[in-house]
Each structure stands twice: as structure tokens, then as C-alpha cells.
């Protein structure tokens, strides 16, 4: 992959007005202007980007599946001379999107089955996902909800806020509501405020969350007025979506800073994508930059089996390798949980490198991030016999010499510290 780390990955820089020098600073900083000037067609790309054959064909077909739409601000992050640019791969359609692998699905997370009311996904006992719009500031080519977002796919996203609120009023077990879509931050301040007021008026709802890529695609939307409005609804948390260090510009840092200053705890969800961030060195820069922007890396998702995304998917071993390269090698706060969404509706399942070498009745054998072996003598509760081990790696127990070798290595390693 062409992802050599240059200074751009480390620096926070501004892409500037780039291809839109004629815009006044007021226009450029106006999020509605950005949306009106979104790059949506082959015509809009003319003179800006020399498309590859795969991209040209992809752009022509995109509006039959998942629309192309890229804010001018985000478009300027694309390297026009690099067909493998990690920003480009996320937002410029390619003809491979029309190839469906046998395991691909239209609704890989099985959301439609768990929708008691249009737009409301109630899968887990105490929380719901509330889809409030089908529009996004730009469209990610691997979007797990591409069947309903952008308005050109097979399905239309039905919305009925009254029925959704009514359902939530009756379901007292729901304590957590996640607003998503599409992107909830594309609603006007007034509409979003009205919706948040209605949710806050429900006593048993303790916690509100917004999942949004707007701070990344359209940092101009994060106005002081929006932040002042949102802060009325605490506890309100936000998950943003950054995949590559180059997305963290000075504009994005400032937008995230305004949200953080409004008391909104920020987490990040990245999707592991081939040719974008499937490199431990790139991910390490990303997670460290996120901390500098006051965002806690939260999840690293294995790419869902969304139709036409196989060219962007990586082996699971790549995700494990990335976590292995982060754990112990950088700040604990910087390490996201790697998850696979169980295909068809299994929810998020954590996947971790294995640090447990063996479990014995009286001890657990562990390896640390450097591969050194340690034994921790386990506690057997009073009055109970030592438990049967959940699993054991027999090669460490038999022959006995090997076990002794491990014990003495762990002792030596332990003494070093
Ligand atoms: S911002 Fe989220 S919902 Fe919108 S296209 Fe990207 S992944 Fe899909």
C-alpha cells in the first residue's frame, strides 16, 4: 500500500480553500455553503482530479447505489497525484463497488429485523439506535448503511419521530439513545434541539449519544451556537469517525475542541480499510493525534460485509496485528477495542490478541507486550477446590521440563522489573 508516513501524518495542517479560491472566507466557513458546493458528479470533478479508469466507471454508477458527495473542505485533503491516496479511497467511488462477494449483505448488521418503529433499532436490552436522517456530509464508500443513506439506494429510510418518541416513552428499559443516520448533525439547530428536548423529557432516558462524521467532513458545522445548544442536554456524548491521520486538520482539531469545551466526551470509531489504515504505523499516528485532539479512540471496526466493499476489507489478522503493535507501545487511552459486528445482527464482538498463555488451577500464565512470560498465582476462594482450568496449553505442562523452563523465564523476567 502506498501509505508512507510523511510529515502530513504527524502535523496538524489546514488544506485551505484549494480548488475553491473564489469563495469568500465567510462562504468557506459557512457549512450550508459547503453542502451546496459538494462534489457530486463527474462534472464537478472535471479539472480537479484525474480519475483512474476504475474511478471514472465508479463515479458514473455511484448514483444508482450510494451517491457520491464530498464537501469542498474534505475534497481538498485528497492528493490529486496519488491514485492510492487514503482519503480518496474513502470517498471516490470505484467500479469494484459493483462486484458483490458471496458473503456480502445489504444489511450486514441486521438492523432492519430489529426495528420496532421506522428508524429505531432496538437490539440491546437497555439502549436504542435512532436513525434521524438519511443524509451525510460526505458519503463513505464502505458505509454499512448504504442501503438507506444518500437517498439513491434500494431502500428508503422511513422516519417517524412521533412514533419513535412514543415507543421510547413506553419502553422504560431504554436508558441510552444513540442518534445516528445518516448524520444527526445535519439537522438544523432548531430541529435537533427540538428532538433532544423531547428525548430529555423522558425520565428513564439517562444518556444521549450522537454518532457523527460531521466534525471531520464538515468542521464548519460545529459552530459556537451548535455547541451552546448541545450542552443543555448533558450527559451527551459523541462518537466521531476518523480513519486516517490526515483527516485531523487544524479545522477538525478546533471543531473537536469546541465540542470538548462544551463538556461533550468524545470517542472515535475507525473502520479498518485496505489501503487506508491497514498499517500499524499509520494507526499509531492516528490514535496519538486523536488524543491530542481530545478524542479517545473507542472502536476499531473490522469492515462489515456490506455489498461491494470487498476491495476495502482486510484480513482479521491485520486488525490483531495493529492492536498488538499498540498495546504496551503507546498510551493505554489511545488503544481502541477491535470489534467485529456479528454478521446478520450479532452486535459488536471484541476480538483481541491473546495474552493468556495458559490457565492452570492455581495460576495464570501471561505474556506481556514484549513477549516476556509472567505467572500470576491465582486466588482460590476459601472453602473451594482449585477450579478446573478453562483451557490449558498442554505443551507448557507436559513435558515437565518445559514448564520449569517457563517458570524460570518468568522469574527472570519478573526480577528485571
Ligand atoms: S458518515 Fe457514517 S452513515 Fe454517513 S456514509 Fe459515512 S459511514 Fe455511512
Boltz pocket constraint, residues with backbone or C-beta under 6 A from the ligand:
constraints:
  - pocket:
      binder: B
      contacts: [[A, 135], [A, 136], [A, 137], [A, 138], [A, 139], [A, 140], [A, 142], [A, 143], [A, 144], [A, 145], [A, 146], [A, 149], [A, 181], [A, 182], [A, 183], [A, 212], [A, 213]]
      max_distance: 6.0
